[in-house]
């Protein structure tokens, strides 16, 4: 039996390989980086309940391993210009948690171990540069001239996907002006910050810029929203972070910085998620790019991976065509939802800022106003009608 080839050993590629092995399909995974690579930064933090269910269906017990290591908090707080407008503490879950928070590198560590145990064949240091599809299979070529032939390919090779480029599939969408700074900070042993997610609108300590703090195992991630005319060197370098960090989390963390990066809000979706022969299936960031607010990136990518494996296992091209249509519809839904969140986070209309000010003023007497301020930065969460009941 020809193997299915997965390209990319990020969380989405690893999930695709695991889902394929769960259906007893032979899998070869090609990764451009060498084995034992070190991936910086927390990147995607949230693994939501729906995603945990998917991972457990691929490898029973995997969700328990991930949640035992990750952090789940019960308290969410939102502040406006330094004044609390929303706070809610949920009771500890009696069953599986609604989510868990851990660095992406740790999620990948659990997935990699599960893939090796499941019999996935890994080829490290294989940078794919060519793809040729036909009615009965697909052939890949790497930068050293090596070739691999399989029945299908799952393209999980990220935002700069070589497979998407070689197939001539366009990314369609937009990007926002301005940038955000993301910072990983290690806990101070014995003096950890409260286990809670905190969002600040217009934090007075950073000149009215919005900032969010999210815990993960061993530390926390900060996301600082910069203005369109801010200079990256003023806010997005390790030296500059040391300057504004104490105003957000207090003294003592300047030497606890683990990683600093910047990003811009991209909302892009591939014009199609498969080739004309239905042999290559795009998943994750090879297929779509979303802003990190709302945790749609990795979670939707793992949903893509599960759907891709299901389609390939049927053995009929029509199933791949259905996968491509359904997952692209889900991606368009998520892109629109991210756009709604972006309009709230980076409002261009005065009426939006006026509504935020009014809601903050009314929150003490009208709790729903505070709840709106709490939920709006993440966009709608009801899920795509095309994703078969899944959130992503």
C-alpha positions as CSV (number, residue, x, y, z in Angstrom):
1,X,0.0,0.0,0.0
2,X,1.3,3.5,-0.9
3,X,1.9,5.6,2.1
4,X,0.2,8.9,2.8
5,X,2.9,11.6,3.0
6,X,2.5,14.4,5.5
7,X,4.7,17.5,5.0
8,X,5.5,19.5,8.2
9,X,6.0,18.4,11.8
10,X,4.2,21.2,13.6
11,X,1.1,20.4,15.7
12,X,-1.1,20.1,12.6
13,X,1.1,17.8,10.6
14,X,1.7,15.6,13.7
15,X,-2.0,15.5,14.3
16,X,-2.6,14.5,10.7
17,X,-0.1,11.7,10.9
18,X,-1.6,10.4,14.1
19,X,-5.1,10.5,12.7
20,X,-4.0,8.6,9.6
21,X,-2.3,5.9,11.7
22,X,-5.4,5.6,13.8
23,X,-7.0,4.4,10.5
24,X,-4.1,1.9,9.9
25,X,-2.8,3.9,6.9
26,X,1.0,3.9,6.4
27,X,2.4,7.4,7.0
28,X,5.7,9.1,6.0
29,X,6.2,12.5,7.6
30,X,8.8,14.9,5.9
31,X,10.1,17.8,7.9
32,X,12.6,20.5,6.6
33,X,14.2,21.0,10.0
34,X,16.6,18.5,11.5
35,X,15.6,16.1,14.3
36,X,15.8,17.6,17.7
37,X,15.2,21.2,16.5
38,X,14.5,23.8,19.1
39,X,11.4,25.9,18.5
40,X,11.3,29.2,20.3
41,X,8.4,30.8,22.0
42,X,5.0,29.7,23.3
43,X,3.2,30.4,20.0
44,X,-0.3,28.7,20.1
45,X,-1.3,28.2,23.8
46,X,-4.9,27.1,23.9
47,X,-5.9,23.5,23.2
48,X,-9.7,23.6,23.4
49,X,-12.1,20.8,24.5
50,X,-13.2,20.0,21.0
51,X,-9.5,19.7,19.9
52,X,-8.7,17.5,22.9
53,X,-11.6,15.2,21.9
54,X,-10.2,15.0,18.4
55,X,-6.7,14.1,19.7
56,X,-8.1,11.5,22.0
57,X,-9.9,9.9,19.1
58,X,-6.5,9.7,17.3
59,X,-4.7,8.3,20.3
60,X,-6.7,7.3,23.4
61,X,-5.2,8.8,26.6
62,X,-3.4,11.6,24.7
63,X,-5.8,14.3,26.0
64,X,-5.2,13.3,29.6
65,X,-1.5,13.5,29.1
66,X,-1.8,17.0,27.6
67,X,-4.2,18.4,30.2
68,X,-2.2,16.9,33.1
69,X,0.7,19.0,32.0
70,X,-1.2,22.1,30.9
71,X,-2.8,24.8,33.0
72,X,-6.6,25.4,33.3
73,X,-7.7,28.5,35.1
74,X,-11.1,29.3,36.5
75,X,-10.9,33.1,36.6
76,X,-11.2,35.6,33.8
77,X,-10.8,39.3,34.3
78,X,-11.2,42.4,32.1
79,X,-10.2,45.9,32.9
80,X,-10.8,49.2,31.2
81,X,-8.2,51.9,31.8
82,X,-7.2,50.2,35.0
83,X,-10.7,49.7,36.4
84,X,-12.2,46.2,36.5
85,X,-15.3,45.8,34.4
86,X,-15.7,42.1,34.4
87,X,-14.6,39.2,36.6
88,X,-15.9,35.7,36.7
89,X,-14.6,32.6,38.5
90,X,-15.9,29.3,37.3
91,X,-16.1,26.2,39.5
92,X,-13.4,23.5,38.8
93,X,-14.6,21.2,36.0
94,X,-16.0,17.9,37.2
95,X,-15.0,16.2,34.0
96,X,-12.6,17.0,31.1
97,X,-11.5,20.7,31.3
98,X,-12.9,23.2,28.7
99,X,-9.3,23.9,27.6
100,X,-5.7,23.6,28.6
101,X,-2.9,26.1,28.2
102,X,0.7,25.1,27.4
103,X,3.4,26.2,25.0
104,X,3.1,24.9,21.5
105,X,6.5,23.3,21.8
106,X,5.1,21.2,24.6
107,X,2.0,20.2,22.6
108,X,4.3,19.2,19.8
109,X,6.4,17.1,22.2
110,X,3.3,15.1,23.3
111,X,2.2,14.7,19.6
112,X,5.7,13.6,18.5
113,X,5.9,10.9,21.1
114,X,2.4,9.7,20.2
115,X,3.3,9.6,16.5
116,X,6.5,7.6,17.1
117,X,4.6,5.2,19.2
118,X,2.0,4.8,16.5
119,X,4.6,3.9,13.9
120,X,4.8,7.1,11.8
121,X,8.0,7.1,9.7
122,X,9.9,10.4,10.0
123,X,12.3,11.9,7.5
124,X,14.1,14.9,9.0
125,X,16.0,17.5,7.0
126,X,13.7,17.0,3.9
127,X,12.8,20.4,2.5
128,X,10.1,19.8,-0.2
129,X,10.6,22.0,-3.3
130,X,8.6,20.1,-5.9
131,X,5.2,18.4,-6.3
132,X,3.7,16.4,-9.2
133,X,0.1,15.1,-8.9
134,X,-1.8,12.7,-11.1
135,X,-5.0,10.7,-11.0
136,X,-3.5,7.9,-9.0
137,X,-0.9,9.5,-6.7
138,X,1.6,12.3,-6.0
139,X,5.3,12.6,-6.1
140,X,7.4,15.0,-4.0
141,X,11.0,16.1,-4.5
142,X,13.2,17.7,-1.8
143,X,16.1,20.2,-2.2
144,X,18.6,17.3,-2.4
145,X,16.8,15.6,-5.3
146,X,15.3,12.8,-3.2
147,X,11.7,11.8,-4.2
148,X,8.8,10.2,-2.4
149,X,5.6,8.8,-3.9
150,X,2.3,8.4,-2.1
151,X,-1.4,8.0,-2.5
152,X,-2.0,11.5,-1.0
153,X,-0.1,14.3,0.6
154,X,-1.3,16.3,3.6
155,X,0.4,19.7,3.3
156,X,1.0,21.1,6.8
157,X,4.1,23.1,5.9
158,X,2.9,26.4,7.3
159,X,2.3,29.9,6.3
160,X,5.0,29.9,3.6
161,X,3.9,26.5,2.3
162,X,6.1,25.3,-0.6
163,X,3.4,22.9,-1.6
164,X,0.7,25.6,-1.9
165,X,3.1,27.7,-3.9
166,X,4.2,24.9,-6.2
167,X,0.5,24.0,-6.9
168,X,-0.2,27.7,-7.8
169,X,-2.9,28.1,-5.1
170,X,-3.3,31.7,-4.0
171,X,-3.9,33.0,-0.5
172,X,-6.8,35.5,-0.5
173,X,-7.5,38.0,2.2
174,X,-6.1,41.0,4.0
175,X,-3.7,42.2,6.7
176,X,-4.2,44.9,9.3
177,X,-1.9,47.8,9.9
178,X,0.0,48.0,13.2
179,X,1.6,45.2,15.1
180,X,1.4,43.3,18.4
181,X,4.2,42.2,20.6
182,X,4.1,38.8,22.2
183,X,6.3,38.1,25.2
184,X,6.9,34.8,27.1
185,X,7.8,35.4,30.8
186,X,8.9,32.7,33.3
187,X,7.2,32.5,36.7
188,X,9.1,33.7,39.7
189,X,9.2,30.6,41.9
190,X,7.2,31.0,45.1
191,X,5.8,34.3,43.8
192,X,3.6,33.2,40.8
193,X,1.0,35.6,39.6
194,X,-2.6,34.5,40.1
195,X,-3.8,31.8,37.8
196,X,-6.2,33.9,35.7
197,X,-6.5,35.3,32.2
198,X,-6.5,39.1,32.3
199,X,-7.3,41.5,29.4
200,X,-6.7,45.2,29.8
201,X,-8.3,47.8,27.5
202,X,-6.1,50.9,27.2
203,X,-3.7,49.9,30.1
204,X,-2.6,53.2,31.7
205,X,0.9,51.7,32.4
206,X,1.7,51.4,28.7
207,X,0.2,54.6,27.3
208,X,-3.3,53.4,26.8
209,X,-2.3,50.3,24.7
210,X,-4.3,47.1,25.3
211,X,-2.6,44.1,26.8
212,X,-3.5,40.5,27.6
213,X,-1.9,38.1,30.1
214,X,-2.4,34.4,29.6
215,X,-0.8,31.8,31.9
216,X,0.9,28.6,30.6
217,X,2.8,25.9,32.4
218,X,5.9,27.6,33.9
219,X,5.0,31.2,33.1
220,X,2.8,33.4,31.1
221,X,2.4,35.1,27.8
222,X,1.8,38.8,27.3
223,X,0.3,40.3,24.2
224,X,0.7,44.1,23.7
225,X,-1.3,45.9,21.1
226,X,0.7,48.6,19.5
227,X,-0.5,51.6,17.5
228,X,-0.1,52.0,13.8
229,X,2.6,54.6,14.2
230,X,4.5,52.8,16.9
231,X,8.1,51.8,16.1
232,X,9.0,48.2,16.6
233,X,12.2,49.0,18.4
234,X,10.3,51.1,21.0
235,X,8.1,48.1,22.1
236,X,9.1,44.9,20.4
237,X,12.7,44.3,21.4
238,X,13.8,42.5,24.5
239,X,15.4,45.7,25.7
240,X,12.2,47.8,25.2
241,X,10.1,45.0,26.8
242,X,12.2,45.4,30.0
243,X,11.1,49.0,30.0
244,X,7.4,48.5,29.9
245,X,7.0,45.1,31.5
246,X,7.1,46.3,35.2
247,X,4.1,48.6,34.6
248,X,2.0,45.5,33.5
249,X,3.1,42.7,35.8
250,X,5.2,44.4,38.5
251,X,8.9,44.4,39.3
252,X,11.2,41.3,39.2
253,X,10.4,40.0,35.7
254,X,13.0,41.8,33.6
255,X,15.3,38.9,33.9
256,X,12.6,36.3,33.4
257,X,11.9,37.1,29.7
258,X,12.0,33.9,27.6
259,X,11.0,35.1,24.2
260,X,10.0,38.3,22.4
261,X,8.3,38.4,18.9
262,X,6.0,40.6,16.9
263,X,3.1,39.8,14.6
264,X,0.5,41.5,12.4
265,X,-3.1,40.5,12.0
266,X,-3.4,38.4,8.8
267,X,-6.7,37.1,7.6
268,X,-6.1,34.9,4.5
269,X,-7.6,31.7,3.1
270,X,-6.4,29.6,0.3
271,X,-8.4,29.8,-2.9
272,X,-8.8,26.0,-2.8
273,X,-7.7,23.4,-0.3
274,X,-6.8,20.7,-2.8
275,X,-5.3,20.2,-6.3
276,X,-7.3,19.3,-9.4
277,X,-6.6,15.6,-8.9
278,X,-7.6,15.7,-5.2
279,X,-4.3,14.2,-4.1
280,X,-2.9,17.1,-2.0
281,X,-4.9,18.4,1.0
282,X,-4.0,21.7,2.5
283,X,-4.3,22.0,6.3
284,X,-3.5,24.5,9.0
285,X,-1.5,27.6,8.1
286,X,-0.8,26.2,4.6
287,X,-4.6,26.7,4.1
288,X,-5.4,29.7,6.2
289,X,-3.9,32.4,8.4
290,X,-5.9,33.9,11.3
291,X,-5.0,36.4,14.1
292,X,-4.1,34.6,17.4
293,X,-7.0,36.2,19.3
294,X,-9.8,33.6,19.5
295,X,-7.3,30.6,19.4
296,X,-8.5,29.7,15.9
297,X,-5.1,28.9,14.3
298,X,-3.9,25.6,15.8
299,X,-7.3,24.4,16.9
300,X,-8.8,24.8,13.4
301,X,-5.7,23.3,11.9
302,X,-6.1,20.1,14.0
303,X,-9.7,20.0,12.9
304,X,-8.4,20.2,9.3
305,X,-6.0,17.4,10.0
306,X,-8.8,15.1,11.4
307,X,-11.0,15.8,8.4
308,X,-8.2,15.2,6.0
309,X,-7.4,11.8,7.4
310,X,-11.1,10.9,7.4
311,X,-11.3,11.9,3.7
312,X,-8.2,10.0,2.6
313,X,-9.3,6.9,4.5
314,X,-12.4,6.6,2.4
315,X,-10.3,6.1,-0.7
316,X,-12.5,8.1,-3.1
317,X,-11.8,11.5,-4.7
318,X,-15.2,12.8,-3.9
319,X,-14.4,12.6,-0.2
320,X,-11.4,14.9,-0.7
321,X,-13.5,17.3,-2.7
322,X,-15.9,17.4,0.2
323,X,-13.1,17.9,2.7
324,X,-11.8,20.9,0.7
325,X,-15.2,22.5,0.4
326,X,-16.2,22.0,4.0
327,X,-12.9,23.0,5.6
328,X,-12.6,26.1,3.3
329,X,-16.1,27.1,4.4
330,X,-15.0,26.7,8.0
331,X,-11.9,28.8,7.4
332,X,-13.9,31.6,5.8
333,X,-16.2,31.5,8.8
334,X,-13.2,31.7,11.1
335,X,-11.7,34.5,9.1
336,X,-14.9,36.5,9.3
337,X,-15.1,35.9,13.0
338,X,-11.5,37.1,13.4
339,X,-12.4,40.2,11.4
340,X,-15.2,40.9,13.9
341,X,-12.7,40.6,16.8
342,X,-10.2,42.8,14.9
343,X,-12.8,45.6,14.4
344,X,-13.2,45.6,18.2
345,X,-9.5,45.3,19.1
346,X,-8.3,47.9,16.6
347,X,-11.4,50.1,16.0
348,X,-11.3,52.4,13.0
349,X,-14.7,53.9,13.7
350,X,-15.3,56.4,16.6
351,X,-18.6,54.7,17.4
352,X,-16.8,51.5,18.4
353,X,-14.6,53.3,20.9
354,X,-17.6,55.3,22.2
355,X,-19.5,52.0,22.7
356,X,-16.5,50.6,24.6
357,X,-16.3,53.7,26.9
358,X,-20.0,53.6,27.5
359,X,-20.0,49.8,28.3
360,X,-17.1,50.3,30.7
361,X,-19.0,53.1,32.5
362,X,-22.2,51.1,32.7
363,X,-20.6,47.8,33.7
364,X,-21.0,48.3,37.5
365,X,-24.7,48.6,37.1
366,X,-25.3,46.6,33.9
367,X,-23.2,43.4,34.1
368,X,-24.0,42.5,30.5
369,X,-21.9,45.5,29.4
370,X,-18.9,44.1,31.2
371,X,-19.6,40.7,29.7
372,X,-19.6,42.3,26.2
373,X,-16.2,43.9,26.8
374,X,-14.9,40.5,28.0
375,X,-16.1,38.4,25.0
376,X,-15.8,40.8,22.1
377,X,-12.0,40.7,21.6
378,X,-12.2,37.0,20.6
379,X,-15.0,37.2,18.1
380,X,-18.1,34.9,17.8
381,X,-17.6,31.5,19.2
382,X,-20.7,29.6,18.0
383,X,-18.7,27.7,15.4
384,X,-19.0,27.3,11.6
385,X,-22.1,25.6,10.2
386,X,-19.8,23.8,7.8
387,X,-17.7,22.1,10.5
388,X,-20.1,19.3,11.5
389,X,-20.8,20.6,15.0
390,X,-17.2,21.5,15.8
391,X,-16.3,24.9,17.0
392,X,-13.5,25.3,14.5
